[in-house]
Amino acid sequence: MKKAKKRRRPFRHLNQFDRDRIEALLEAGHKQKEIAGILKVGASTVSREIKKRRKRNGYYSALAAQRKANVKRLNSKYQGMKIERHSELRLAIIAGLKQHRSPDEIAGRMKREKQKIRVNANAIYKRLYSVWGQPYCRYLCTKRYRRKKQKQTMKREMIPDRISLKQRPKRGEHAEGDLFVSPIKIGVQRSGALICVSSVQLLAGRMIENKKPATMARAVKEITADISIDDLTLDNGIENKLHGQFGLSTYFADPHSPWQKPHIENGIGLLRRWFIKKGTDLRMISEEQLQGYLRILNGKYRKSLGYRSAYEAALERGIIQKIPDGDMEEVIKESCISL
């Protein structure tokens, strides 16, 4: 019959209460083995505690022992300890940084070459952001001397009653909508709402002061008032949250899938290429200027339309009833001056 294997007692650190009891029990004349049984720890734990934490005169003091334990715990681990301990590892990391290699490159190469003494990228960053590694932070591409503080992520709002583009009917006059915006870095909310009728590549739009759902709903109603379309395909931006107030059927492309609405992407690309360069502060673009730019683009002869303009094709299909008023030559002259 096999002898039952003795179960090992789980390890735990001694605290101030445990040390107070050890001091009191030692003064009462108890042996170390008896103290271990009372504290429910191994006899060797008590033996090491008394041997390492006692004073020079051999007396065990709970307060002095706790103070020594705190200092040891504080110094037991520090940032970049392994790198600081091995000089060849430290020199290799510094050499890699001076060659404009990132910590991830250095750590990954060490792993690939199966070096016996190596660290991961996080350990290298920890040492660089500590007092020992500050002189070498200038070799990082970010030139950052401390860890970047993470922004608190906001709760993502979902669009209610969202209908997938896959459920859109094949027949009908389909349109696609999107925003072109000011640069994020200047913190401007002014944007442009643009709609493109897919079959004739007709562009219609409005400048809007902000990207709030209510503002977007009003803009879509104004844009679609003079054009005849059956539905609108949008992306998943929160400005489309009130799509039920747009006054027509709405469908949504899959997340991160701009190719599912290519006509509006092409329309915004043309507007950017010809008139409103990317990075433009849209506070400098008036509503009159935008309408002038759209008249020029809608008046261009397109190969895909048999060298007809979008206006001509839209008139034939009954999407619009008339071409917007405006002297085209004057619009072209003003747009050239603004460029």
ChimeraX attribute file (.defattr): number of C-alpha atoms within 10 A of each C-alpha:
attribute: neighborCount
match mode: 1-to-1
recipient: residues
	/A:1	3
	/A:2	4
	/A:3	5
	/A:4	6
	/A:5	6
	/A:6	6
	/A:7	6
	/A:8	7
	/A:9	9
	/A:10	8
	/A:11	9
	/A:12	10
	/A:13	8
	/A:14	15
	/A:15	12
	/A:16	14
	/A:17	10
	/A:18	16
	/A:19	22
	/A:20	16
	/A:21	15
	/A:22	24
	/A:23	18
	/A:24	15
	/A:25	16
	/A:26	15
	/A:27	11
	/A:28	9
	/A:29	8
	/A:30	12
	/A:31	11
	/A:32	19
	/A:33	15
	/A:34	13
	/A:35	22
	/A:36	17
	/A:37	12
	/A:38	13
	/A:39	15
	/A:40	12
	/A:41	18
	/A:42	18
	/A:43	16
	/A:44	12
	/A:45	16
	/A:46	21
	/A:47	14
	/A:48	11
	/A:49	16
	/A:50	22
	/A:51	11
	/A:52	12
	/A:53	20
	/A:54	17
	/A:55	13
	/A:56	7
	/A:57	6
	/A:58	10
	/A:59	13
	/A:60	23
	/A:61	17
	/A:62	22
	/A:63	14
	/A:64	14
	/A:65	21
	/A:66	19
	/A:67	12
	/A:68	15
	/A:69	18
	/A:70	12
	/A:71	10
	/A:72	11
	/A:73	9
	/A:74	10
	/A:75	8
	/A:76	9
	/A:77	10
	/A:78	12
	/A:79	18
	/A:80	22
	/A:81	14
	/A:82	18
	/A:83	20
	/A:84	16
	/A:85	10
	/A:86	12
	/A:87	11
	/A:88	12
	/A:89	18
	/A:90	17
	/A:91	13
	/A:92	14
	/A:93	23
	/A:94	17
	/A:95	13
	/A:96	16
	/A:97	20
	/A:98	14
	/A:99	10
	/A:100	12
	/A:101	16
	/A:102	19
	/A:103	22
	/A:104	14
	/A:105	15
	/A:106	21
	/A:107	19
	/A:108	16
	/A:109	13
	/A:110	19
	/A:111	15
	/A:112	8
	/A:113	8
	/A:114	10
	/A:115	11
	/A:116	8
	/A:117	12
	/A:118	20
	/A:119	20
	/A:120	15
	/A:121	15
	/A:122	13
	/A:123	18
	/A:124	23
	/A:125	21
	/A:126	18
	/A:127	22
	/A:128	24
	/A:129	20
	/A:130	18
	/A:131	12
	/A:132	14
	/A:133	18
	/A:134	14
	/A:135	12
	/A:136	17
	/A:137	19
	/A:138	14
	/A:139	17
	/A:140	17
	/A:141	11
	/A:142	8
	/A:143	10
	/A:144	14
	/A:145	18
	/A:146	13
	/A:147	11
	/A:148	7
	/A:149	6
	/A:150	6
	/A:151	6
	/A:152	6
	/A:153	6
	/A:154	6
	/A:155	6
	/A:156	7
	/A:157	9
	/A:158	11
	/A:159	16
	/A:160	11
	/A:161	12
	/A:162	16
	/A:163	15
	/A:164	14
	/A:165	18
	/A:166	11
	/A:167	9
	/A:168	17
	/A:169	11
	/A:170	8
	/A:171	7
	/A:172	11
	/A:173	17
	/A:174	20
	/A:175	25
	/A:176	26
	/A:177	23
	/A:178	23
	/A:179	23
	/A:180	19
	/A:181	21
	/A:182	19
	/A:183	16
	/A:184	10
	/A:185	7
	/A:186	9
	/A:187	9
	/A:188	15
	/A:189	18
	/A:190	19
	/A:191	21
	/A:192	24
	/A:193	20
	/A:194	23
	/A:195	26
	/A:196	26
	/A:197	24
	/A:198	17
	/A:199	18
	/A:200	25
	/A:201	25
	/A:202	27
	/A:203	26
	/A:204	23
	/A:205	22
	/A:206	21
	/A:207	23
	/A:208	20
	/A:209	15
	/A:210	16
	/A:211	19
	/A:212	15
	/A:213	17
	/A:214	16
	/A:215	15
	/A:216	26
	/A:217	19
	/A:218	13
	/A:219	20
	/A:220	24
	/A:221	14
	/A:222	15
	/A:223	16
	/A:224	17
	/A:225	11
	/A:226	14
	/A:227	17
	/A:228	17
	/A:229	19
	/A:230	14
	/A:231	20
	/A:232	24
	/A:233	23
	/A:234	25
	/A:235	22
	/A:236	18
	/A:237	16
	/A:238	16
	/A:239	19
	/A:240	27
	/A:241	20
	/A:242	17
	/A:243	24
	/A:244	14
	/A:245	16
	/A:246	20
	/A:247	13
	/A:248	15
	/A:249	16
	/A:250	24
	/A:251	22
	/A:252	23
	/A:253	20
	/A:254	15
	/A:255	10
	/A:256	9
	/A:257	11
	/A:258	14
	/A:259	12
	/A:260	18
	/A:261	21
	/A:262	13
	/A:263	23
	/A:264	27
	/A:265	20
	/A:266	14
	/A:267	21
	/A:268	20
	/A:269	15
	/A:270	15
	/A:271	20
	/A:272	15
	/A:273	11
	/A:274	14
	/A:275	17
	/A:276	21
	/A:277	13
	/A:278	14
	/A:279	13
	/A:280	14
	/A:281	19
	/A:282	20
	/A:283	13
	/A:284	9
	/A:285	16
	/A:286	12
	/A:287	12
	/A:288	11
	/A:289	17
	/A:290	19
	/A:291	19
	/A:292	20
	/A:293	20
	/A:294	19
	/A:295	24
	/A:296	17
	/A:297	21
	/A:298	23
	/A:299	17
	/A:300	13
	/A:301	15
	/A:302	15
	/A:303	9
	/A:304	11
	/A:305	14
	/A:306	9
	/A:307	12
	/A:308	16
	/A:309	22
	/A:310	23
	/A:311	24
	/A:312	19
	/A:313	20
	/A:314	22
	/A:315	15
	/A:316	12
	/A:317	13
	/A:318	12
	/A:319	19
	/A:320	18
	/A:321	14
	/A:322	13
	/A:323	13
	/A:324	11
	/A:325	7
	/A:326	11
	/A:327	10
	/A:328	14
	/A:329	10
	/A:330	11
	/A:331	18
	/A:332	15
	/A:333	10
	/A:334	14
	/A:335	17
	/A:336	11
	/A:337	8
	/A:338	11
	/A:339	9
